[in-house]
Amino acid sequence: MTALSFDEEGVDVVYEGTEFRLEKALIEDATGKSFPDVTDHEVLKIVEEEPAISGEPRRIGDIVR
Protein backbone atom coordinates (compact mmCIF):
# COMPACT_ATOMS: atom_id res chain seq x y z
CA MET A 1 0.00 0.00 0.00
CA THR A 2 1.17 3.50 -0.80
CA ALA A 3 0.43 6.43 1.53
CA LEU A 4 0.36 10.00 0.21
CA SER A 5 0.39 13.11 2.40
CA PHE A 6 -0.11 16.42 0.56
CA ASP A 7 0.91 19.97 1.46
CA GLU A 8 1.42 23.20 -0.50
CA GLU A 9 5.02 22.34 -1.43
CA GLY A 10 4.79 18.67 -2.42
CA VAL A 11 3.83 15.16 -1.36
CA ASP A 12 5.29 12.91 1.32
CA VAL A 13 5.13 9.31 0.12
CA VAL A 14 5.47 5.95 1.87
CA TYR A 15 5.90 3.24 -0.77
CA GLU A 16 6.71 -0.35 0.20
CA GLY A 17 8.11 0.84 3.53
CA THR A 18 10.30 3.56 1.99
CA GLU A 19 9.56 7.20 2.82
CA PHE A 20 10.40 9.98 0.36
CA ARG A 21 9.19 13.35 -0.84
CA LEU A 22 8.00 14.44 -4.28
CA GLU A 23 8.53 18.18 -4.63
CA LYS A 24 5.95 20.41 -6.29
CA ALA A 25 8.22 21.18 -9.29
CA LEU A 26 8.87 17.49 -9.98
CA ILE A 27 5.14 16.71 -9.94
CA GLU A 28 4.42 19.64 -12.27
CA ASP A 29 7.16 18.51 -14.68
CA ALA A 30 5.93 14.90 -14.65
CA THR A 31 2.28 15.79 -15.28
CA GLY A 32 2.55 18.99 -17.33
CA LYS A 33 -0.02 20.60 -15.01
CA SER A 34 0.07 23.22 -12.28
CA PHE A 35 0.40 21.62 -8.84
CA PRO A 36 -3.14 22.45 -7.58
CA ASP A 37 -4.68 20.87 -10.71
CA VAL A 38 -2.87 17.52 -10.37
CA THR A 39 -4.98 14.73 -8.87
CA ASP A 40 -4.09 12.22 -6.20
CA HIS A 41 -4.49 9.47 -8.82
CA GLU A 42 -1.88 11.14 -11.06
CA VAL A 43 0.59 11.32 -8.16
CA LEU A 44 -0.03 7.65 -7.39
CA LYS A 45 0.77 6.81 -11.03
CA ILE A 46 4.12 8.61 -10.67
CA VAL A 47 4.98 6.40 -7.69
CA GLU A 48 3.64 3.02 -8.85
CA GLU A 49 3.74 1.40 -12.29
CA GLU A 50 0.29 -0.18 -12.01
CA PRO A 51 -1.49 1.28 -8.97
CA ALA A 52 -4.77 -0.12 -7.67
CA ILE A 53 -6.85 3.03 -8.02
CA SER A 54 -10.30 3.34 -6.52
CA GLY A 55 -12.73 6.15 -5.90
CA GLU A 56 -12.92 9.54 -7.57
CA PRO A 57 -9.72 11.50 -8.22
CA ARG A 58 -9.22 14.56 -6.01
CA ARG A 59 -7.31 17.70 -7.03
CA ILE A 60 -4.38 18.62 -4.80
CA GLY A 61 -5.81 22.15 -4.64
CA ASP A 62 -8.93 20.73 -2.97
CA ILE A 63 -6.99 18.44 -0.64
CA VAL A 64 -4.67 21.08 0.85
CA ARG A 65 -7.36 23.72 1.42
ChimeraX attribute file (.defattr): number of C-alpha atoms within 10 A of each C-alpha:
attribute: neighborCount
match mode: 1-to-1
recipient: residues
	/A:1	8
	/A:2	15
	/A:3	13
	/A:4	16
	/A:5	13
	/A:6	17
	/A:7	14
	/A:8	14
	/A:9	12
	/A:10	18
	/A:11	20
	/A:12	16
	/A:13	20
	/A:14	16
	/A:15	15
	/A:16	9
	/A:17	10
	/A:18	8
	/A:19	12
	/A:20	11
	/A:21	14
	/A:22	17
	/A:23	15
	/A:24	17
	/A:25	12
	/A:26	12
	/A:27	19
	/A:28	16
	/A:29	11
	/A:30	11
	/A:31	15
	/A:32	11
	/A:33	12
	/A:34	14
	/A:35	21
	/A:36	15
	/A:37	15
	/A:38	19
	/A:39	19
	/A:40	19
	/A:41	18
	/A:42	16
	/A:43	18
	/A:44	19
	/A:45	13
	/A:46	14
	/A:47	15
	/A:48	11
	/A:49	8
	/A:50	9
	/A:51	13
	/A:52	11
	/A:53	12
	/A:54	7
	/A:55	6
	/A:56	9
	/A:57	12
	/A:58	14
	/A:59	16
	/A:60	22
	/A:61	16
	/A:62	10
	/A:63	14
	/A:64	11
	/A:65	7
